[in-house]
Structures are given as C-alpha cells and as structure tokens.
Amino acid sequence: MPWTSSRGLTRLLAVGALALLLAGLAAACGGGEDEEEGPTTIRVVTTVSPIRNIIENVGGDRVTVTAIVPEGTNSHTFEPSPSVAREIAQADLIVANGLNLELPTLELAEANRRDGVEIVLLGEATVSPEEYVYDFSFPEEGGDPNPHLWTDPILAGEYAMHVRDALGRLDPEGAAYYAANTEAFVERLEALDAAIKEAVATVPEAQRVLLTYHDSFPYFAPRYGFTIIGAIQPSDFSEPSPRDVAELIRQIRAAGAPAIFGSEVFPSEVLETIAREAGAVQVATLRDDDLPGEPGEPGNTYLAMMVENARTIVTSLGGDASALDGVDVSYSWIPFEEHAGG
C-alpha cells in the first residue's frame, strides 16, 4: 500500500535511508579490492525519460542511465530495435515502469540481460492490484491498468525510493549516497506538491475538470482535486469514432470545462473540432513522458515537466499559477566525492 501523504512519504524515506546507511557502512568496513579500482559506475537501462531522470537524481555520478524510448515517442506502441539488445546486455540494472507499459522492451530485456541482473518494475512495486486505475484509454476489460503513476509527484518519490533500494543492493558502498540523493529529491517533490496544491486552489471549483487526449493524469487528478470527465484517445490508440466525439462534446458542455488538453506526443486534428463544437479552448502542450529541452540541459528534468504541466492546467482553467514560480526544477544530486567528504 503506497503512502498517500508527504508525511507518510517522509517516514518511508527515513526508514529506507537508515537501512541503506547501515548497509553502506557495513560494506565500507569490509573494504576489499573494489576500493582500489576507482569510482563505481553502475550502468542502468530504463525506458521513458521521466524514469530516466528519477534514476539520475538518485544515482548521481555513480550511475550512467540510458533511456531506450526516444523522447516524443509513444511509449505504449514503441517497438525496440535490435540494437537495444546491446544496451540491455551491458546493463547492471534494468528499471521499467511496468504495469504492461513496455511489454516488448521487457521481453527483450528478459532475453538479453546478463545472469543476475535485476529488472525492477516500479509500478508493481508502488501500487497493489486493488489500487490499479482503469479508464477510457485503459479499460478494465483490456487487462492493462493505467500506468502513469509518475504524474503524481508523491508516487514519483516512491519510484525514487525503489530505485534507491535497487542501487543499494547492487552497490552497497554507495547506499548512503543514494539515500542522501533520494532525500534531497523527495524534498523537491514535496515542495512541488505543495506548490501545485496552492496553485490549484486558485482555480474555481466548478472548473477543476480535466479532459485530456490521452489518459495520463489518473493519479495526478484526484491528488489535486480535479475531476476527469474523459479522454479523447480510445484504448487502441486510434482516433475516436463519431459517436465518441459526440459524447465527448456533450460531456465538455455539461461540465462547463473552459479548456481541453492535448499532448505533444499525441497530435490530433479531432481535438480542435471537439474544442470548437464544445465551446472550449484547446491546449495541446501537456507532457507525460517527454521532458522539456534536450537531454543534458538543466531544464530537462521530471520536475520541470511537472511544473510546466501544472502551470498549463491551472492557467487554462482560470487559476493563478504563480505559486509554481519558485519551484527548483534542477537536478538535486550532489557529487559522490562531496557526499563522502562531508
């Protein structure tokens, strides 16, 4: 059962940090040849860019992370090329979202990982089957729960903790470092969570409704008091039928939604038609697995993506997003030498 509050998240963090600190101290006392071989570098392979950035914030300069799903690509339909097998074969750790998001990639990982290399499924580790969310894009009869847990910053913090634990098992000498980085990252997430709540409070209650192209915010919405009235994209990732379009227009009118939201990853001509017929504004810039900027740039972070999403939603629905202005969206990890020297 995941924690559903910042206080609960902090308790889980503290317990895990203590366990990993003890593991790190035990490894340090043991010594051995590894100490003379230079800094440890863990090769991690993952799938989508938000998870890549979460791993980077936890692992710092003791990890190199490869995200095999290119930014701006539909992760649900992504088919990895044979060259991805080489990345997987070299990995020390494989981290995926799970919840059936990356099945072709996981099949490739199972076939090509080295003996003993762990595959971590973050979604299954964070929510139980009783907590799975099913919706328009992910109907229960299809068997695939909605996998977008990371759009809830508090659940993203739990993802970070599972990454921390996996890296600590693989590299006990760095366990305390991973724990410290996770603590710093979770502090940023909690600041983001508080800022989103403050910004959303300025949106008139009747306008706290979301209709998105892709069902990417089923964990974000209830956390911040939004009602999801539907999604445009059907479960087979096609365009909606004329009947679906008519029903969506009816829902938008009935809810009085001032705006509907598209996605940079899922461009759709029908979105404009629905908005025009329903009397709403179309906003087509939400992101769920496409970080702002380019990899390596300071703003290419999960935190920046979520600040941008929250700002877009709040302002489009008639609120004031200025509470988000002070959120630090940069990388939160510190160099290992600085941590060890402290």
Salt bridges, closest charged atoms under 4 A:
GLU56 OE1 - ARG52 NH1 3.22
GLU71 OE2 - ARG52 NH2 2.95
ASP92 OD1 - ARG114 NH2 2.90
GLU110 OE1 - ARG113 NH2 2.81
GLU118 OE2 - ARG169 NH2 2.74
ASP152 OD1 - ARG223 NE 3.76
ASP165 OD1 - ARG164 NE 2.90
ASP171 OD2 - ARG62 NE 2.89
ASP193 OD2 - LYS197 NZ 3.44
ASP193 OD1 - ARG223 NE 2.83
GLU247 OE2 - ARG250 NH2 2.66
GLU264 OE1 - ARG287 NH2 3.14
ASP290 OD2 - ARG287 NH1 3.42
GLU308 OE2 - ARG287 NE 2.72
ASP325 OD1 - ARG311 NH1 2.95
ASP328 OD2 - ARG188 NH2 3.17
